[in-house]
Structures are given as C-alpha cells and as structure tokens.
Amino acid sequence: MGDALTEVWSKPLENTNESLGRAHYSLVMSTRRRPPASTPVSAQAFLQRHLKLRQLRLLVALDQHRHVGRVAEAMHLTQPAVSKALAELERGLGMSLFARTPQGLVPTPEGVCLTRHAQSVHEDLNRAALALDSIGQPEVWRVAVGAMHGTTSVIPMAFERLQRQRTPTAAFDLTVQEGSPDLLLPLLRAGKLDVVMGVAPERSAAADLNVVPLYVDPMVWMVAPGHPLARAARPTFHDLADSIWVLPPRVARVRAVIDAMLRKNRVLVPSRLVETVSFDSLLGMVCDHGAVALSSRRLARNAETRGLVHVLDIDMAGLVLPISAMTLVEPESSAYSVEFVQCLVEASAR
C-alpha cells in the first residue's frame, strides 16, 4: 500500500474540490489493486468450513485410479478440470496430497491419511442413502462381513442355511470384504463391518469383542505340481531348505507359533523369504518361482483340486488356525448379525 500512496500523492494537486475528488478516487483504486495477503487457513478450518462433497468424491476416485485421465473418465470431467480441482484442494489445505510421477499419481502421507477418511465418509453416505431409501419399505436383511483370507468358503454354506430359514423372496444385502484381521477389526470397531471371521487377537486385545469359535484349520506346506518335492514320498522340513519360502508376516499372530515350531524342529528360516497374507501372491510365488508355501489346509486343498498346487505330507505338529466369528460387545449386534453368526457356526460344523 505504501507504493500506491507514493504513486498517488507524488503528483501535484490543484487546490480544487474536483482535484481532491480525483485524488481520493485514485487512492481508493490503487489500494484495491493490492489487497492484503490473506491469513492461511488451517487444514482443520478448511475441512470444516470449505470442503465440498465433490472434493471427497474426487479424492476417492484419485486414490482408486491414480491417473488423471482415468479419473476424468470415471467422473465425466475433463482432465484440466480434474487437475484444477486437485490443485484447489491442495491449495486450500496447504499441503500436497498426490505426487505427480511418470507412472501416475502417488499419494503423499497426507494424501493417504485424507483419502482413507474420505473413503470412510463416502461409505457412510452410501449407508445413509440405503437407510433413507429403506424407510417405509419392506425390511431388508443387511449384514457386512469381514473375512480373513481362506475363510470365505464357509460363507456360502452359512448363507444357504439362512435362506432356508427365510422366505425365498425376502430382501437381503450381504457384503463380504476379505483382508487380514489387522485390517478388518478396526473396521468392525468403526461400525463399518458387523461380523469378522478370522483368528481372534490375544485376550487382552479382545475385551470389546464377542468371540464365537467356528472351526480349526490345520496349516500345510504346498508346492507346484512340477516341483521335485511333489514326487517325494515323505519330505521333511530339511528338504525345504533350498527353496524360497512363503510365510505369513511376522506381525501375524500365527507367525510366532510357526517360528516356535520351526525352532523346536531345529529348522532355520531361509534367507530367501516372502511374507504375505495374499493368497494370489502366494500362488504366484509357488507356481512361477518354485517356492514352498505354508497355508491353511482349506485354501491349499481347494487350489489342489484345481491342479494348481500339490500339498506336501509333512507333519506340522498340530499347527492350526483357530477361526472364530467376532462381533462387538457394545453396541449390541443386530438380530441379523446374531442370526448370521449362528448360521456360520452350523455351517462350520458340517
């Protein structure tokens, strides 16, 4: 503003009302050309006061597609419009949400955080829409289930039992999401899931859970059908030493039991090791890279019947996965969730 004042008042003025009026007008116009810098808005203030629903949808789409062109196509926008909307959001928050790379968009730590919450809000809104649509309509049986990898085979059998107990035309909405218990249990506690199937956490970490035992799934070793060990009559732990191993991650509860069993048998985990809970990744390592993998027997037998793997006859000394159905103690589970858990129990006993 100092420059503007100098610009105006450095000119000689005639001592007339008209001249003073022109000078006053010039001063006002000059000061308006240079507005004072606005105070930065905090991320919290921006989210509470300025965030729009379309920006949430943009975040969800960006995280899903990781490419401006695909996001534009999915949201029926132009690419410049997507880029502009993302830039406006980042400017409002004062932080970068996605890094632009030749391979596409990569979320920054701030982007990972915000998109996770945006997805949660998006899911809540979808649930709200379903709830609103259901008002005044016939009742819908609705349950969201989280299932640890390898446990989903019992869900169709439970659903079959449920259908027998209900009229064939009864409306239902059964949602199944696969993942590890570490990912699914937070969703259960956040109200995004009604039931979680898997290995229950330690008792100290399960005080808020109702844990209903379903079945015990032994663990077995498997290889590709063409692997040399597939032709061995009685392979041992030591026969596995020269292969790549695939095991559950160290953070998985069952991994501590596996490591203890290996130590008891004086077997060292090899230096070539892949850790994953993804059965697709496990199959890829077994079929394409000659790995030996430890998996639940249900998953392994299912893959064996399709000719994908061969289950080895190695004594695992009672190593098993105790699979349970988990619901929250508070708030109390819906009648639909209780009914489905009972169907899971009955289906698991078959």
C-alpha positions, 0 to 999 in steps of 0.5 A: 500500500505504501507504493500506491500512496507514493504513486498517488500523492507524488503528483501535484494537486490543484487546490480544487474540490474536483482535484481532491475528488480525483485524488481520493478516487485514485487512492481508493483504486490503487489500494484495491489493486493490492489487497492484503495477503490473506491469513492461511487457513488451517487444514482443520478450518478448511475441512470444516468450513470449505470442503465440498462433497465433490472434493471427497468424491474426487479424492476417492476416485484419485486414490482408486485410479491414480491417473488423471485421465482415468479419473476424468473418465470415471467422473465425466470431467475433463482432465484440466478440470480434474487437475484444477480441482486437485490443485484447489484442494491442495491449495486450500489445505496447504499441503500436497496430497498426490505426487505427480510421477511418470507412472501416475499419481502417488499419494503423499502421507497426507494424501493417504491419511485424507483419502482413507477418511474420505473413503470412510465418509463416502461409505457412510453416505452410501449407508445413509442413502440405503437407510433413507431409501429403506424407510417405509419399505419392506425390511431388508436383511443387511449384514457386512462381513469381514473375512480373513483370507481362506475363510470365505468358503464357509460363507456360502454354506452359512448363507444357504442355511439362512435362506432356508430359514427365510422366505425365498423372496425376502430382501437381503444385502450381504457384503463380504470384504476379505483382508487380514484381521489387522485390517478388518477389526478396526473396521468392525470397531468403526461400525463399518463391518458387523461380523469378522471371521478370522483368528481372534487377537490375544485376550487382552486385545479382545475385551470389546469383542464377542468371540464365537469359535467356528472351526480349526484349520490345520496349516500345510506346506504346498508346492507346484505340481512340477516341483521335485518335492511333489514326487517325494514320498515323505519330505521333511522340513530339511528338504525345504531348505533350498527353496524360497519360502512363503510365510505369513508376516511376522506381525501375524499372530500365527507367525510366532507359533510357526517360528516356535515350531520351526525352532523346536524342529531345529529348522532355520528360516531361509534367507530367501523369504516372502511374507504375505497374507495374499493368497494370489501372491502366494500362488504366484510365488509357488507356481512361477518361482518354485517356492514352498508355501505354508497355508491353511489346509482349506485354501491349499486343498481347494487350489489342489483340486484345481491342479494348481498346487500339490500339498506336501505330507509333512507333519506340522505338529498340530499347527492350526488356525483357530477361526472364530466369528467376532462381533462387538460387545457394545453396541449390541449386534443386530438380530441379523448379525446374531442370526448370521453368526449362528448360521456360520457356526452350523455351517462350520460344523458340517 
